Amino acid sequence: EVHLLESGGGLVQPGGSLRLSCAASGFSFDNYWMSWVRQAPGKGLEWVANIKPDGGEQNYVDSVKGRFAISRDNAKNSLYLQMNSLRAEDTAVYFCVRGGQGAYYNGLRWGQGTLVTVSS
Amino acid sequence: DIVMTQSPLSLPVTPGEPASISCRSSQSLLHSSGNHYLDWYLQKPGQSPQLLIYLVSNRASGVPDRFSGSGSGTDFTLKISRVEAEDVGVYYCVQVLQTPLTFGGGTKVEIK
């Protein structure tokens, strides 16, 4: 069974930094694309970033480019999101999401999420 | 970026009655493989989104057969043949054809 456990959320001041982690289990982590998706309070879902299975390619939504960095450690079955220069509009629950495996795709799998609050 | 438009925004339903949600994309979601890269997810209150349907019409493991998906090109539909109380929540369509992945705005299903 796929299991994704996020951690690292919390309260941070505007301009501050935070690093989110996601521990994956129940599947071959190094075979899958991984993403971060966020949800602001009371709002819909917004894809933030993704990373190729070997870590060799990363993509970002325009609003976080230059501020956020996605990475992974396949030896530790872990995904990360380094968030710098945080803004109030980055306040959201951040979900770790498993994507596709090469040409094979059978849907996204989601963690429970971790809340990031950016406020002074 | 591909824009995803869902309707209706809100859907009051009577248990046992059918329900239907529409999702439209700003460009075709057809991949060279012949599959359309469109999924449906349900987010129940206080929970993370859960997969219902992937690649337009494939039910995820454990999803009741009262849920079905259809469509092609840019127009897609999620149908619930007979709504049950446990089906309440917000339904999202999402295109997974290209980055950035983009979601519909959501349809809130509630019991009348």
gemmi code that builds the backbone of each chain (N, CA, C; Angstrom):
import gemmi

chains = {
    "A": [
        ("GLU", (0.840, -1.195, 0.000), (0.000, 0.000, 0.000), (0.880, 1.253, 0.000)),
        ("VAL", (0.528, 2.187, -0.860), (1.271, 3.441, -0.949), (1.040, 4.266, 0.316)),
        ("HIS", (2.153, 4.729, 0.899), (2.053, 5.576, 2.074), (3.003, 6.746, 1.922)),
        ("LEU", (2.459, 7.958, 2.088), (3.235, 9.186, 1.980), (2.992, 10.014, 3.231)),
        ("LEU", (4.062, 10.341, 3.941), (3.943, 11.056, 5.207), (4.752, 12.346, 5.152)),
        ("GLU", (4.031, 13.464, 5.142), (4.674, 14.773, 5.097), (5.018, 15.269, 6.497)),
        ("SER", (6.050, 16.105, 6.568), (6.425, 16.740, 7.827), (7.146, 18.045, 7.516)),
        ("GLY", (7.330, 18.867, 8.550), (8.094, 20.093, 8.389), (7.287, 21.370, 8.316)),
        ("GLY", (5.971, 21.243, 8.270), (5.148, 22.444, 8.218), (5.169, 23.203, 9.529)),
        ("GLY", (4.625, 24.419, 9.488), (4.576, 25.215, 10.709), (4.348, 26.679, 10.401)),
        ("LEU", (4.533, 27.504, 11.428), (4.358, 28.951, 11.295), (5.704, 29.604, 11.004)),
        ("VAL", (5.728, 30.437, 9.984), (6.964, 31.124, 9.600), (6.629, 32.560, 9.221)),
        ("GLN", (7.543, 33.465, 9.484), (7.325, 34.875, 9.141), (7.543, 35.116, 7.655)),
        ("PRO", (6.886, 36.131, 7.124), (7.141, 36.487, 5.712), (8.625, 36.719, 5.475)),
        ("GLY", (9.111, 36.180, 4.351), (10.526, 36.270, 4.036), (11.344, 35.120, 4.581)),
        ("GLY", (10.731, 34.307, 5.411), (11.439, 33.197, 6.033), (11.508, 31.962, 5.144)),
        ("SER", (12.092, 30.913, 5.706), (12.292, 29.668, 4.979), (11.752, 28.478, 5.754)),
        ("LEU", (11.458, 27.418, 5.017), (10.951, 26.185, 5.614), (11.302, 25.042, 4.673)),
        ("ARG", (11.584, 23.874, 5.235), (11.857, 22.699, 4.411), (10.869, 21.612, 4.750)),
        ("LEU", (10.094, 21.205, 3.742), (9.147, 20.123, 3.909), (9.791, 18.804, 3.501)),
        ("SER", (9.384, 17.734, 4.174), (9.856, 16.397, 3.845), (8.667, 15.478, 3.629)),
        ("CYS", (8.907, 14.448, 2.852), (7.882, 13.432, 2.610), (8.557, 12.074, 2.619)),
        ("ALA", (8.138, 11.222, 3.530), (8.668, 9.858, 3.606), (7.723, 8.932, 2.867)),
        ("ALA", (8.262, 8.211, 1.893), (7.451, 7.338, 1.061), (7.698, 5.869, 1.394)),
        ("SER", (6.659, 5.070, 1.282), (6.802, 3.630, 1.483), (5.694, 2.911, 0.726)),
        ("GLY", (5.898, 1.610, 0.528), (4.884, 0.795, -0.116), (4.990, 0.720, -1.629)),
        ("PHE", (6.018, 1.350, -2.205), (6.221, 1.282, -3.650), (7.686, 1.578, -3.956)),
        ("SER", (8.083, 1.344, -5.203), (9.466, 1.593, -5.616), (9.643, 3.077, -5.890)),
        ("PHE", (10.025, 3.800, -4.862), (10.090, 5.260, -4.911), (10.893, 5.767, -6.104)),
        ("ASP", (12.028, 5.124, -6.387), (12.920, 5.631, -7.414), (12.417, 5.389, -8.842)),
        ("ASN", (11.225, 4.842, -8.980), (10.641, 4.640, -10.305), (9.581, 5.688, -10.665)),
        ("TYR", (9.233, 6.545, -9.725), (8.076, 7.414, -9.905), (8.417, 8.902, -9.901)),
        ("TRP", (7.708, 9.650, -10.766), (7.659, 11.090, -10.634), (6.974, 11.424, -9.306)),
        ("MET", (7.437, 12.496, -8.677), (6.837, 12.958, -7.435), (6.529, 14.448, -7.546)),
        ("SER", (5.458, 14.853, -6.878), (5.018, 16.254, -6.920), (4.698, 16.779, -5.529)),
        ("TRP", (4.662, 18.095, -5.435), (4.044, 18.790, -4.314), (2.835, 19.548, -4.868)),
        ("VAL", (1.713, 19.420, -4.190), (0.482, 20.133, -4.533), (0.002, 20.828, -3.263)),
        ("ARG", (-0.474, 22.059, -3.399), (-0.912, 22.795, -2.209), (-2.371, 23.216, -2.305)),
        ("GLN", (-2.911, 23.510, -1.135), (-4.305, 23.936, -1.034), (-4.408, 25.019, 0.015)),
        ("ALA", (-4.637, 26.243, -0.423), (-4.834, 27.352, 0.508), (-6.130, 27.141, 1.275)),
        ("PRO", (-6.252, 27.708, 2.470), (-7.445, 27.496, 3.293), (-8.731, 27.808, 2.551)),
        ("GLY", (-9.618, 26.831, 2.455), (-10.903, 27.027, 1.814), (-10.860, 27.128, 0.297)),
        ("LYS", (-9.716, 26.852, -0.287), (-9.556, 27.002, -1.739), (-9.330, 25.662, -2.423)),
        ("GLY", (-9.098, 25.716, -3.729), (-8.880, 24.514, -4.519), (-7.426, 24.061, -4.502)),
        ("LEU", (-7.129, 23.124, -5.402), (-5.813, 22.497, -5.449), (-4.921, 23.188, -6.478)),
        ("GLU", (-3.658, 23.362, -6.117), (-2.679, 23.989, -7.010), (-1.404, 23.157, -7.028)),
        ("TRP", (-1.038, 22.679, -8.207), (0.228, 21.976, -8.364), (1.370, 22.958, -8.174)),
        ("VAL", (2.416, 22.545, -7.455), (3.536, 23.426, -7.139), (4.795, 23.051, -7.907)),
        ("ALA", (5.160, 21.765, -7.862), (6.416, 21.338, -8.474), (6.419, 19.836, -8.644)),
        ("ASN", (7.250, 19.355, -9.573), (7.476, 17.921, -9.660), (8.921, 17.625, -10.004)),
        ("ILE", (9.290, 16.349, -9.848), (10.665, 15.926, -10.067), (10.689, 14.532, -10.669)),
        ("LYS", (11.574, 14.353, -11.617), (11.732, 13.090, -12.327), (12.239, 12.007, -11.380)),
        ("PRO", (12.014, 10.734, -11.701), (12.481, 9.658, -10.819), (13.952, 9.720, -10.443)),
        ("ASP", (14.822, 10.098, -11.399), (16.255, 10.148, -11.089), (16.693, 11.510, -10.562)),
        ("GLY", (15.745, 12.416, -10.398), (16.058, 13.749, -9.894), (16.630, 14.687, -10.933)),
        ("GLY", (16.733, 14.239, -12.167), (17.411, 15.005, -13.199), (16.587, 16.112, -13.847)),
        ("GLU", (15.330, 16.199, -13.503), (14.467, 17.249, -14.062), (13.494, 17.709, -12.987)),
        ("GLN", (13.358, 19.028, -12.864), (12.387, 19.606, -11.933), (11.561, 20.655, -12.676)),
        ("ASN", (10.298, 20.749, -12.312), (9.411, 21.739, -12.905), (8.667, 22.462, -11.791)),
        ("TYR", (8.334, 23.745, -12.039), (7.694, 24.558, -11.012), (6.572, 25.401, -11.602)),
        ("VAL", (5.571, 25.676, -10.770), (4.576, 26.666, -11.149), (5.250, 28.037, -11.117)),
        ("ASP", (4.823, 28.948, -11.970), (5.504, 30.236, -12.110), (5.621, 30.985, -10.781)),
        ("SER", (4.608, 30.896, -9.944), (4.572, 31.704, -8.714), (5.639, 31.316, -7.690)),
        ("VAL", (6.271, 30.173, -7.854), (7.296, 29.756, -6.886), (8.689, 29.640, -7.503)),
        ("LYS", (8.789, 29.853, -8.798), (10.096, 29.735, -9.461), (11.096, 30.706, -8.847)),
        ("GLY", (12.290, 30.193, -8.556), (13.325, 31.011, -7.947), (13.233, 31.073, -6.433)),
        ("ARG", (12.144, 30.607, -5.855), (11.971, 30.639, -4.387), (11.932, 29.235, -3.787)),
        ("PHE", (11.329, 28.297, -4.504), (11.181, 26.921, -4.006), (12.109, 25.996, -4.785)),
        ("ALA", (12.543, 24.926, -4.128), (13.359, 23.913, -4.780), (12.900, 22.527, -4.338)),
        ("ILE", (12.546, 21.707, -5.317), (12.151, 20.330, -5.035), (13.364, 19.429, -5.221)),
        ("SER", (13.489, 18.441, -4.353), (14.591, 17.489, -4.469), (14.140, 16.150, -3.909)),
        ("ARG", (14.959, 15.143, -4.115), (14.637, 13.815, -3.602), (15.910, 13.073, -3.240)),
        ("ASP", (15.768, 12.117, -2.333), (16.854, 11.213, -1.972), (16.301, 9.809, -2.126)),
        ("ASN", (16.616, 9.175, -3.235), (16.056, 7.857, -3.518), (16.564, 6.799, -2.548)),
        ("ALA", (17.754, 6.991, -1.998), (18.287, 6.041, -1.022), (17.481, 6.068, 0.272)),
        ("LYS", (16.854, 7.211, 0.543), (16.048, 7.364, 1.764), (14.555, 7.364, 1.482)),
        ("ASN", (14.173, 7.113, 0.229), (12.745, 7.145, -0.153), (12.067, 8.429, 0.327)),
        ("SER", (12.736, 9.543, 0.079), (12.246, 10.805, 0.594), (12.214, 11.900, -0.463)),
        ("LEU", (11.202, 12.746, -0.327), (11.000, 13.906, -1.189), (11.067, 15.153, -0.312)),
        ("TYR", (11.583, 16.243, -0.879), (11.733, 17.467, -0.117), (11.222, 18.674, -0.909)),
        ("LEU", (10.871, 19.721, -0.158), (10.566, 21.008, -0.775), (11.186, 22.088, 0.098)),
        ("GLN", (12.225, 22.734, -0.433), (12.852, 23.867, 0.242), (12.124, 25.126, -0.199)),
        ("MET", (11.562, 25.828, 0.779), (10.781, 27.018, 0.473), (11.461, 28.235, 1.087)),
        ("ASN", (11.875, 29.159, 0.247), (12.535, 30.392, 0.684), (11.694, 31.603, 0.325)),
        ("SER", (12.026, 32.734, 0.913), (11.321, 33.999, 0.629), (9.812, 33.805, 0.680)),
        ("LEU", (9.345, 33.184, 1.732), (7.931, 32.843, 1.833), (7.049, 34.078, 1.942)),
        ("ARG", (5.883, 33.968, 1.353), (4.897, 35.060, 1.322), (3.608, 34.593, 1.965)),
        ("ALA", (2.769, 35.528, 2.319), (1.480, 35.185, 2.920), (0.672, 34.270, 1.992)),
        ("GLU", (0.780, 34.501, 0.703), (0.008, 33.706, -0.261), (0.523, 32.274, -0.422)),
        ("ASP", (1.630, 31.941, 0.229), (2.119, 30.565, 0.235), (1.468, 29.744, 1.354)),
        ("THR", (0.679, 30.392, 2.191), (-0.024, 29.693, 3.259), (-0.961, 28.655, 2.665)),
        ("ALA", (-0.776, 27.397, 3.060), (-1.551, 26.305, 2.482), (-1.198, 24.989, 3.155)),
        ("VAL", (-2.028, 23.988, 2.908), (-1.643, 22.611, 3.195), (-0.867, 22.106, 1.979)),
        ("TYR", (0.298, 21.530, 2.224), (1.139, 21.017, 1.152), (1.063, 19.500, 1.159)),
        ("PHE", (0.663, 18.941, 0.012), (0.532, 17.502, -0.144), (1.697, 16.943, -0.957)),
        ("CYS", (2.214, 15.834, -0.503), (3.182, 15.048, -1.271), (2.372, 14.100, -2.148)),
        ("VAL", (2.710, 14.036, -3.447), (1.886, 13.280, -4.389), (2.751, 12.392, -5.274)),
        ("ARG", (2.391, 11.131, -5.370), (3.077, 10.220, -6.284), (2.443, 10.317, -7.662)),
        ("GLY", (3.269, 10.427, -8.678), (2.769, 10.539, -10.037), (2.889, 9.243, -10.807)),
        ("GLY", (3.336, 9.370, -12.057), (3.416, 8.228, -12.936), (4.775, 7.549, -12.911)),
        ("GLN", (4.825, 6.375, -13.553), (6.054, 5.581, -13.633), (6.379, 5.380, -15.111)),
        ("GLY", (7.241, 6.213, -15.643), (7.576, 6.100, -17.052), (6.328, 6.274, -17.901)),
        ("ALA", (6.072, 5.316, -18.774), (4.892, 5.392, -19.646), (3.651, 4.840, -18.952)),
        ("TYR", (3.829, 4.274, -17.769), (2.712, 3.678, -17.056), (2.126, 4.688, -16.079)),
        ("TYR", (0.831, 4.866, -16.160), (0.183, 5.822, -15.271), (-1.120, 5.229, -14.759)),
        ("ASN", (-1.313, 5.280, -13.449), (-2.563, 4.778, -12.861), (-3.061, 5.701, -11.759)),
        ("GLY", (-2.864, 7.006, -11.955), (-3.434, 7.976, -11.037), (-2.451, 8.513, -10.019)),
        ("LEU", (-2.843, 9.609, -9.390), (-2.037, 10.254, -8.353), (-2.409, 9.675, -6.992)),
        ("ARG", (-1.381, 9.510, -6.155), (-1.632, 9.079, -4.765), (-1.141, 10.191, -3.832)),
        ("TRP", (-1.894, 10.476, -2.803), (-1.681, 11.664, -1.972), (-1.340, 11.300, -0.529)),
        ("GLY", (-0.469, 12.141, 0.077), (-0.263, 12.060, 1.501), (-1.357, 12.835, 2.219)),
        ("GLN", (-1.244, 12.939, 3.548), (-2.254, 13.625, 4.345), (-2.033, 15.121, 4.399)),
        ("GLY", (-0.840, 15.568, 4.044), (-0.571, 16.996, 3.986), (0.056, 17.561, 5.255)),
        ("THR", (0.748, 18.690, 5.085), (1.331, 19.415, 6.208), (1.034, 20.896, 6.012)),
        ("LEU", (0.609, 21.565, 7.081), (0.164, 22.948, 6.990), (1.330, 23.917, 7.149)),
        ("VAL", (1.428, 24.838, 6.198), (2.408, 25.922, 6.257), (1.651, 27.233, 6.402)),
        ("THR", (1.972, 27.977, 7.442), (1.336, 29.273, 7.680), (2.405, 30.355, 7.657)),
        ("VAL", (2.230, 31.316, 6.758), (3.174, 32.418, 6.645), (2.498, 33.671, 7.188)),
        ("SER", (2.964, 34.101, 8.334), (2.322, 35.237, 8.996), (3.275, 35.849, 10.016)),
        ("SER", (3.122, 37.151, 10.216), (3.930, 37.845, 11.220), (3.199, 37.915, 12.556)),
    ],
    "B": [
        ("ASP", (-0.527, 27.248, -20.398), (-1.055, 26.285, -19.445), (-2.474, 25.864, -19.850)),
        ("ILE", (-2.808, 24.612, -19.557), (-4.151, 24.114, -19.850), (-5.101, 24.548, -18.739)),
        ("VAL", (-6.194, 25.178, -19.129), (-7.193, 25.629, -18.163), (-8.300, 24.581, -18.065)),
        ("MET", (-8.641, 24.210, -16.836), (-9.678, 23.219, -16.580), (-10.891, 23.918, -15.982)),
        ("THR", (-12.053, 23.696, -16.570), (-13.279, 24.341, -16.120), (-14.302, 23.285, -15.735)),
        ("GLN", (-14.714, 23.316, -14.476), (-15.697, 22.359, -13.967), (-17.044, 23.015, -13.787)),
        ("SER", (-18.104, 22.217, -13.933), (-19.451, 22.683, -13.615), (-20.303, 21.500, -13.197)),
        ("PRO", (-21.299, 21.718, -12.306), (-21.545, 22.996, -11.629), (-20.571, 23.218, -10.492)),
        ("LEU", (-20.652, 24.382, -9.870), (-19.827, 24.689, -8.718), (-20.330, 23.944, -7.496)),
        ("SER", (-21.664, 23.842, -7.400), (-22.304, 23.174, -6.271), (-23.379, 22.242, -6.803)),
        ("LEU", (-23.542, 21.085, -6.163), (-24.490, 20.093, -6.656), (-25.217, 19.436, -5.483)),
        ("PRO", (-26.413, 19.945, -5.163), (-27.225, 19.292, -4.118), (-27.865, 18.047, -4.716)),
        ("VAL", (-27.747, 16.930, -4.028), (-28.268, 15.676, -4.574), (-29.135, 14.949, -3.556)),
        ("THR", (-30.048, 14.162, -4.072), (-30.904, 13.325, -3.233), (-30.344, 11.907, -3.235)),
        ("PRO", (-30.167, 11.299, -2.073), (-29.650, 9.922, -2.038), (-30.464, 9.002, -2.934)),
        ("GLY", (-29.751, 8.183, -3.699), (-30.398, 7.263, -4.603), (-30.592, 7.816, -6.009)),
        ("GLU", (-30.440, 9.130, -6.151), (-30.574, 9.758, -7.455), (-29.220, 9.863, -8.147)),
        ("PRO", (-29.216, 9.993, -9.474), (-27.938, 10.142, -10.183), (-27.400, 11.563, -10.085)),
        ("ALA", (-26.100, 11.692, -10.368), (-25.451, 12.994, -10.394), (-24.391, 12.991, -11.488)),
        ("SER", (-24.133, 14.189, -12.020), (-23.182, 14.304, -13.117), (-22.389, 15.595, -12.977)),
        ("ILE", (-21.078, 15.499, -13.204), (-20.185, 16.656, -13.136), (-19.426, 16.757, -14.453)),
        ("SER", (-19.342, 17.967, -14.959), (-18.680, 18.205, -16.230), (-17.316, 18.863, -16.031)),
        ("CYS", (-16.389, 18.519, -16.892), (-15.051, 19.100, -16.862), (-14.614, 19.356, -18.293)),
        ("ARG", (-14.182, 20.581, -18.541), (-13.751, 20.949, -19.882), (-12.326, 21.485, -19.825)),
        ("SER", (-11.499, 21.075, -20.778), (-10.117, 21.548, -20.845), (-9.958, 22.518, -22.011)),
        ("SER", (-8.998, 23.420, -21.897), (-8.798, 24.447, -22.926), (-8.082, 23.899, -24.157)),
        ("GLN", (-7.531, 22.689, -24.042), (-6.962, 22.021, -25.206), (-7.086, 20.510, -25.013)),
        ("SER", (-6.950, 19.777, -26.099), (-7.136, 18.337, -26.047), (-6.175, 17.680, -25.066)),
        ("LEU", (-6.701, 16.673, -24.348), (-5.890, 15.928, -23.392), (-5.437, 14.580, -23.963)),
        ("LEU", (-5.536, 14.452, -25.275), (-5.139, 13.217, -25.937), (-3.632, 13.123, -26.047)),
        ("HIS", (-3.081, 12.021, -25.524), (-1.653, 11.739, -25.595), (-1.382, 10.855, -26.812)),
        ("SER", (-0.124, 10.841, -27.247), (0.248, 10.023, -28.403), (0.004, 8.534, -28.166)),
        ("SER", (-0.138, 8.145, -26.909), (-0.410, 6.747, -26.578), (-1.846, 6.345, -26.894)),
        ("GLY", (-2.681, 7.363, -27.145), (-4.096, 7.105, -27.385), (-4.954, 7.313, -26.147)),
        ("ASN", (-4.304, 7.520, -24.998), (-5.032, 7.796, -23.766), (-5.249, 9.290, -23.587)),
        ("HIS", (-6.342, 9.624, -22.928), (-6.583, 10.993, -22.503), (-6.176, 11.100, -21.032)),
        ("TYR", (-5.322, 12.095, -20.746), (-4.756, 12.188, -19.402), (-5.605, 13.097, -18.515)),
        ("LEU", (-6.713, 12.521, -18.062), (-7.688, 13.246, -17.238), (-8.124, 12.338, -16.097)),
        ("ASP", (-8.002, 12.846, -14.866), (-8.372, 12.094, -13.673), (-9.480, 12.826, -12.913)),
        ("TRP", (-10.132, 12.057, -12.046), (-11.114, 12.610, -11.108), (-10.735, 12.207, -9.671)),
        ("TYR", (-10.848, 13.185, -8.759), (-10.535, 12.958, -7.349), (-11.665, 13.481, -6.484)),
        ("LEU", (-11.854, 12.839, -5.344), (-12.827, 13.287, -4.357), (-12.085, 13.662, -3.089)),
        ("GLN", (-12.351, 14.867, -2.596), (-11.788, 15.289, -1.322), (-12.931, 15.369, -0.303)),
        ("LYS", (-12.974, 14.397, 0.571), (-13.976, 14.400, 1.626), (-13.562, 15.408, 2.697)),
        ("PRO", (-14.522, 15.901, 3.453), (-14.214, 16.911, 4.477), (-13.089, 16.487, 5.410)),
        ("GLY", (-12.070, 17.340, 5.534), (-10.955, 17.081, 6.436), (-9.958, 16.053, 5.961)),
        ("GLN", (-10.088, 15.614, 4.712), (-9.187, 14.586, 4.199), (-8.403, 15.083, 2.983)),
        ("SER", (-7.407, 14.317, 2.587), (-6.692, 14.611, 1.348), (-7.484, 14.037, 0.176)),
        ("PRO", (-7.231, 14.520, -1.027), (-7.937, 13.988, -2.201), (-7.657, 12.497, -2.384)),
        ("GLN", (-8.682, 11.788, -2.838), (-8.528, 10.363, -3.116), (-8.887, 10.103, -4.566)),
        ("LEU", (-8.132, 9.208, -5.178), (-8.327, 8.892, -6.590), (-9.623, 8.132, -6.810)),
        ("LEU", (-10.421, 8.614, -7.756), (-11.627, 7.894, -8.174), (-11.416, 7.249, -9.545)),
        ("ILE", (-11.066, 8.061, -10.514), (-10.984, 7.654, -11.908), (-9.684, 8.190, -12.507)),
        ("TYR", (-8.954, 7.358, -13.252), (-7.769, 7.835, -13.955), (-7.894, 7.521, -15.445)),
        ("LEU", (-7.214, 8.322, -16.235), (-7.257, 8.187, -17.704), (-8.711, 8.084, -18.198)),
        ("VAL", (-9.519, 9.015, -17.743), (-10.913, 9.243, -18.157), (-11.914, 8.258, -17.586)),
        ("SER", (-11.593, 6.954, -17.662), (-12.654, 5.984, -17.388), (-12.232, 4.780, -16.551)),
        ("ASN", (-11.025, 4.792, -16.028), (-10.532, 3.653, -15.251), (-10.761, 3.890, -13.758)),
        ("ARG", (-11.609, 3.081, -13.157), (-11.861, 3.209, -11.728), (-10.673, 2.725, -10.932)),
        ("ALA", (-10.319, 3.474, -9.909), (-9.232, 3.056, -9.019), (-9.697, 1.874, -8.176)),
        ("SER", (-8.740, 1.151, -7.652), (-9.037, -0.003, -6.819), (-9.895, 0.403, -5.620)),
        ("GLY", (-10.984, -0.331, -5.413), (-11.843, -0.068, -4.266), (-12.929, 0.961, -4.506)),
        ("VAL", (-12.919, 1.602, -5.665), (-13.948, 2.615, -5.970), (-15.217, 1.903, -6.444)),
        ("PRO", (-16.351, 2.215, -5.834), (-17.603, 1.536, -6.215), (-17.953, 1.755, -7.685)),
        ("ASP", (-18.640, 0.759, -8.264), (-18.952, 0.857, -9.689), (-20.094, 1.831, -9.990)),
        ("ARG", (-20.624, 2.492, -8.974), (-21.606, 3.550, -9.253), (-20.917, 4.806, -9.816)),
        ("PHE", (-19.581, 4.861, -9.692), (-18.814, 5.951, -10.274), (-18.334, 5.543, -11.670)),
        ("SER", (-18.522, 6.443, -12.630), (-18.020, 6.169, -13.973), (-17.558, 7.468, -14.620)),
        ("GLY", (-16.570, 7.347, -15.504), (-16.058, 8.508, -16.203), (-16.103, 8.283, -17.698)),
        ("SER", (-16.297, 9.373, -18.420), (-16.349, 9.286, -19.875), (-15.861, 10.586, -20.484)),
        ("GLY", (-15.710, 10.576, -21.808), (-15.327, 11.790, -22.504), (-14.119, 11.598, -23.386)),
        ("SER", (-13.823, 12.635, -24.154), (-12.662, 12.615, -25.029), (-12.362, 14.037, -25.482)),
        ("GLY", (-11.167, 14.213, -26.018), (-10.802, 15.538, -26.512), (-10.698, 16.544, -25.391)),
        ("THR", (-11.707, 17.392, -25.284), (-11.697, 18.444, -24.265), (-12.892, 18.383, -23.312)),
        ("ASP", (-13.783, 17.442, -23.501), (-15.003, 17.368, -22.694), (-15.122, 16.038, -21.970)),
        ("PHE", (-15.275, 16.118, -20.651), (-15.258, 14.919, -19.816), (-16.375, 15.003, -18.769)),
        ("THR", (-16.831, 13.822, -18.340), (-17.943, 13.761, -17.390), (-17.700, 12.673, -16.359)),
        ("LEU", (-18.007, 13.012, -15.115), (-18.040, 12.030, -14.030), (-19.501, 11.819, -13.662)),
        ("LYS", (-19.912, 10.564, -13.607), (-21.290, 10.256, -13.247), (-21.334, 9.354, -12.022)),
        ("ILE", (-22.292, 9.635, -11.162), (-22.595, 8.760, -10.033), (-24.001, 8.239, -10.285)),
        ("SER", (-24.127, 6.940, -10.424), (-25.420, 6.371, -10.840), (-26.481, 6.525, -9.749)),
        ("ARG", (-26.073, 6.320, -8.503), (-26.993, 6.462, -7.371), (-26.180, 7.021, -6.199)),
        ("VAL", (-26.399, 8.280, -5.899), (-25.592, 8.948, -4.868), (-25.884, 8.366, -3.486)),
        ("GLU", (-24.812, 8.179, -2.731), (-24.945, 7.754, -1.342), (-24.405, 8.863, -0.433)),
        ("ALA", (-24.785, 8.809, 0.821), (-24.400, 9.862, 1.769), (-22.881, 9.999, 1.866)),
        ("GLU", (-22.160, 8.909, 1.704), (-20.702, 8.930, 1.830), (-20.008, 9.591, 0.636)),
        ("ASP", (-20.779, 9.963, -0.371), (-20.196, 10.566, -1.577), (-20.039, 12.082, -1.454)),
        ("VAL", (-20.438, 12.651, -0.328), (-20.335, 14.109, -0.185), (-18.884, 14.542, -0.101)),
        ("GLY", (-18.622, 15.725, -0.642), (-17.272, 16.267, -0.653), (-17.090, 17.107, -1.896)),
        ("VAL", (-15.838, 17.459, -2.172), (-15.524, 18.249, -3.351), (-14.824, 17.364, -4.385)),
        ("TYR", (-15.362, 17.388, -5.580), (-14.812, 16.603, -6.682), (-13.959, 17.501, -7.580)),
        ("TYR", (-12.782, 17.006, -7.928), (-11.869, 17.743, -8.795), (-11.499, 16.906, -10.014)),
        ("CYS", (-11.492, 17.558, -11.165), (-10.843, 16.947, -12.321), (-9.446, 17.550, -12.421)),
        ("VAL", (-8.527, 16.822, -13.034), (-7.167, 17.318, -13.202), (-6.595, 16.762, -14.491)),
        ("GLN", (-5.901, 17.645, -15.225), (-5.202, 17.154, -16.405), (-3.771, 16.817, -16.001)),
        ("VAL", (-3.317, 15.634, -16.369), (-1.966, 15.183, -16.057), (-1.187, 14.946, -17.347)),
        ("LEU", (-1.628, 15.609, -18.429), (-0.966, 15.470, -19.713), (0.357, 16.209, -19.739)),
        ("GLN", (0.362, 17.401, -19.179), (1.566, 18.206, -19.247), (1.731, 19.065, -18.006)),
        ("THR", (2.967, 19.485, -17.790), (3.290, 20.381, -16.694), (3.033, 21.812, -17.136)),
        ("PRO", (2.434, 22.677, -16.308), (1.974, 22.367, -14.962), (0.682, 21.561, -14.964)),
        ("LEU", (0.578, 20.585, -14.054), (-0.695, 19.927, -13.872), (-1.689, 20.993, -13.438)),
        ("THR", (-2.901, 20.923, -13.947), (-3.905, 21.913, -13.590), (-5.214, 21.242, -13.221)),
        ("PHE", (-5.842, 21.822, -12.208), (-7.061, 21.279, -11.631), (-8.266, 22.137, -11.994)),
        ("GLY", (-9.419, 21.487, -12.074), (-10.650, 22.230, -12.123), (-10.901, 22.894, -10.780)),
        ("GLY", (-11.849, 23.812, -10.762), (-12.103, 24.568, -9.538), (-12.825, 23.785, -8.455)),
        ("GLY", (-13.336, 22.620, -8.810), (-14.019, 21.787, -7.828), (-15.532, 21.900, -7.900)),
        ("THR", (-16.186, 20.800, -7.587), (-17.650, 20.756, -7.498), (-18.014, 20.191, -6.138)),
        ("LYS", (-18.724, 20.980, -5.362), (-19.109, 20.539, -4.022), (-20.419, 19.784, -4.090)),
        ("VAL", (-20.362, 18.519, -3.737), (-21.561, 17.678, -3.727), (-22.055, 17.561, -2.298)),
        ("GLU", (-23.318, 17.892, -2.110), (-23.913, 17.811, -0.781), (-25.290, 17.177, -0.879)),
        ("ILE", (-25.723, 16.613, 0.220), (-27.017, 15.942, 0.262), (-28.104, 16.970, 0.534)),
        ("LYS", (-29.192, 16.865, -0.241), (-30.320, 17.791, -0.036), (-30.965, 17.574, 1.327)),
    ],
}
model = gemmi.Model(1)
for chain_id, residues in chains.items():
    chain = gemmi.Chain(chain_id)
    for i, (resn, *xyz) in enumerate(residues, 1):
        res = gemmi.Residue()
        res.name, res.seqid = resn, gemmi.SeqId(i, " ")
        for name, pos in zip(("N", "CA", "C"), xyz):
            atom = gemmi.Atom()
            atom.name, atom.element = name, gemmi.Element(name[0])
            atom.pos, atom.b_iso = gemmi.Position(*pos), 0.0
            res.add_atom(atom)
        chain.add_residue(res)
    model.add_chain(chain)
structure = gemmi.Structure()
structure.add_model(model)
structure.setup_entities()
